[in-house]
């Protein structure tokens, strides 16, 4: 029953080529960063404590 009202297309919306290139580059960079971070995590000893990040909640400027 093609053409039925309310049916959805399976094709993603068209994106201008410049944007598609940018998304692809950002996606590749994100994957590379994730791989690097996983590698670093594997190199750390299993009993090593996670690095602490400063907590800024509840603190005011003096």
C-alpha positions in Angstrom: 0.0 0.0 0.0 2.5 2.6 -1.1 1.4 6.2 -1.0 -0.7 5.6 2.2 -1.1 8.8 4.2 1.3 9.0 7.1 3.9 6.6 5.7 7.5 7.4 6.4 10.4 7.6 4.0 13.4 5.5 4.7 15.8 8.0 3.1 17.5 10.5 5.5 17.0 14.2 4.7 19.5 15.6 2.2 22.3 17.5 3.7 24.4 20.0 1.8 27.7 18.4 0.8 29.8 20.8 2.9 27.9 19.9 6.0 28.1 16.2 5.2 31.9 16.5 4.9 32.1 18.4 8.2 29.9 15.8 9.9 32.1 13.0 8.6 35.3 14.7 9.7 33.9 15.3 13.2 32.6 11.8 13.4 36.1 10.4 12.5 37.8 12.7 15.0 35.4 11.6 17.7 36.0 7.9 17.0 39.8 8.5 17.0 39.6 10.3 20.3 37.5 7.5 21.8 40.0 4.9 20.6 42.9 6.9 22.2 41.1 7.3 25.5 40.3 3.6 25.6 43.9 2.8 24.9 45.0 5.1 27.8 42.5 3.5 30.1 43.8 0.0 29.3 47.4 1.1 30.0 46.5 2.3 33.6 46.6 -0.3 36.4 43.3 -1.8 37.3 43.5 -0.5 40.8 44.4 3.0 39.8 41.9 5.7 40.9 40.1 7.8 38.4 41.5 11.4 38.1 39.6 13.9 40.3 38.0 16.9 38.8 37.4 20.0 40.8 33.9 20.5 42.1 32.6 24.0 41.6 29.1 23.4 43.0 28.3 25.5 46.1 31.5 27.6 45.8 31.4 31.3 45.4 34.0 33.8 44.2 35.8 35.6 47.0 
